[in-house]
Structure formats: structure tokens, C-alpha cells
């Protein structure tokens, strides 16, 4: 997941730095920041999966793992090879038209981004069907597809969900259930539209990112879509054209969605006529895996995973500086926490009873693919991974006080996290933005799919304060932008306190007599009995 200091705040913090130079942790004397300074520097060229910059970053992480006394736990030393197919869409040679009997054809090629991570059909001529939020959870009493025939159709849906379904379940419905349902029911494509309220990245930037090549895992049964689909995201400011003549306006639908009301389902008037040119090539990249063996002869067979993603977006057309997507917060910050946690275990001489697996994954930005591969083929402690604690863009932009624990309500791991946090004076608070579907948007989700309780902690701003403004500005100005760089203001003390919290949580979970358990009420508990592929 993948912005904004007022001049006044900046001046105040500059003054504080001068006044307390020797005591306050700053970028210059923080080992946590030191890793980011390396990984987010120009030398690493934005760490695109499979690129020389990524490989250099993987070597750096392996070097720190070795220095901190971790055992190699990949398939080749610290590395686990992951095979991909890369899809590069030839935008100039691709075309998407809307056609209807009532009006002249409309060329919408410029109003959408063809999904590079879905293996695209070459030609698609199909009716459009609007399926509300695209949520198919009949067991929860909610089905946007009830009575809707989508065979041979391209399904349009709005990202979000009704109040009656918890954020984590909505997230699962869109990420996991929808692709299977669409393929099973014979749909030939999918178009997603964001509600303007939920937009994190300006459309122009999302569009620029969409011109990058996409990836799927070479192993077919690990893909979200097994076959070919037409796939696109549509610019919500242009989305009315999809609803022309349907009797519903896009604005009406957005108003319902913003109020978390159920949405109508309808056949849309235009047909889609798409031609997509794409080039597909093979690629190999790596996850980096190190292990701290447990001290208890029996419990050492079980392992707690600490994960973060090492990849970012590489380079692009310069829009801020030199064209490099540095990914300082996304997710060099999480990798720095991983490496610092390894150092804390090393220097504290703590001897956790269970093993701890340190995992730096590739291709998170390409659809959580490196972690998906690892979860399907663990190179360490296969079948005995008892928990995952993931760090992705935890955003230390202000003091550490409130933290959202994504997944915290689903398993006893949340209770452990709550007590460890409380001892550090930190509160675990509910997710204020369930529509952003964060739970399925980072690597912890691939452990959940396999039945392993997981949690991701992210710092959250105090509502209605300058912190909230800072947080929002960070997303609009820096998230997945070239301004996620080394120059941005960061609260180093908060980052170090967060890292300590991750360390203490890992140690506690590794030492506790009981293994984390899913809550009986959790929607995700069923994956412990029946893991997903
Ligand atoms: Zn990201």
C-alpha cells in the first residue's frame, strides 16, 4: 500500500532538533534509518522485482542477516528463487471502445488502465454488467451476483461494501472470492471503479503506474485468475459513460456506496469492444530468508515469521526529482524494521523458545506474489509457521501512540499484540478506513490464506488533528510517488519505538506456551482447516 508538513511544523521540528541535537534520535544517528538510507538511495533504482537494483537490495539484506547471526533458510543460501511471467501491455497498440445502438462509439482507452497483473485477453466483445460491490458472500447473507447472469460479460464493480459486512471480509471477497466466482460463472472480464472518497493516489499517478509491466507467478495454480480475462480500472471521473442510458447515474451509485448501502445490480447499455496487445516474458527473482533457531528442543520446530517487502516500483517518467521511485516508506521502512529486529535478537542474546523466520519478499507491488509463493512453498518450517507479523509502510510521521492492528480481531495474536503494546503505552485501535481493504493489501494475507494467524501493525493519526492532515497529505503526495524519498520528514523516535514493539511481540509469541489461535467467530478460521491454494 501502497504527504504534508506545514511550514510551521517543519520550523518547530527543526528548532527542536537544534535544541536537543545530542539526545533526540534523528536520521543521522538511527540504525533503522541507516538501512533506509542505503536501500532507498539512487543506487538501488527503486528495487523493481527482477531488476539489478532489486538483486543488490537482496544481497544487502542477506549480508545483514549473516552479520546478525541468522542461519540461511532459503533454497540457495539465504535466497529462494521465484519464477514469474512479466506482461507488458502495448498501450499504443491497444484500444477499448464502448458501443451501443443508441449512440456513436466512444473511445475510452484513455479513461482506463488495463490491469498489467491480469493476463489479458487479446480481443473482447461483450456486454457490461454492473454487479454493485462485486461481493459474493452468500454464507454471510450478501450476494451482489444473486439473479445476475454474467456469462460472457465484463463485470463492472465499485470498490467498497455494505455496512453489514466487516472490512476484512469485504477485502477477502474482492481479492479472493471475486476472481474465482468470475471465472467459474463464465465472465470474460472485470472493470473496477473507485469511489472518489476512497481514492488514495491521484488518478494520473495510478495511470502512470499502470503503464509498468505486470507480473503473475509462473506456477499457474497460484494465480488469482487461472485463465485470460479483460481487466481494467476505470477513471471514476469518467465513469458516467458506463451507466449512460441505464436509468442510474454513477453519482447516485457513489452516494449509496458512501453511505455503505447495498447497490443496485443492472445490465448496462454499452457493449465493450477491446483489443489488447501485450508481450509476455519469463523472469526470476528472489525472496530472502534467514532464521533464528529456537532454543527449546521441541518448540524450535515451530516458527514465527517476521515479514516485509523488499521490492518497490523501480523507475518511471520523472515527476519529482530523477524518476526513481525510492520507496523509502514503502517498504524500505518495513525491511529496516526487520533488519533491526534481527539485530535486537542478536545483541539482546534473547533465546526465544520457538524459531523466528525473517522473510524479505519480492513482488509485493505486483500483487503480493513473493509472499504467495513463500506461503505455498515455505523454504523454512513448512507446516509449522504459527504466526506472521508483517511490517509494511507503518508510517512513522508523528509520535507512536495509536496503532491499527490489521487482523487483530481475528486471532489471539491480536490479544498478545494488545498487551505488548499496552506495556509500551501504545493503544491498538480499530481500522478507521475499512473501505481501503488494507488487510488483503499486504503480505500477511498470504499467511492468512494458509490458515496462519497474522497481523500487520500500522501507526494511525489522532483524528481531527494536524496528524490526520499529515497522514492524508502523505498519501496524496508521496504514496507510490517519487516523493517517497530520503528527504521526507520522518519521526525517527516513533520508528524506533515501533521496531521495538515488533521485536517484543515476536519474542512474546515465540516464547508463549500457547500457539496463536483463530477466534471461533473469525471468518478466516476456516482456512486453518482448508487452506487456499
Ligand atoms: Zn506499495
Boltz pocket constraint, residues with backbone or C-beta under 6 A from the ligand:
constraints:
  - pocket:
      binder: B
      contacts: [[A, 1], [A, 2], [A, 330], [A, 365], [A, 480]]
      max_distance: 6.0
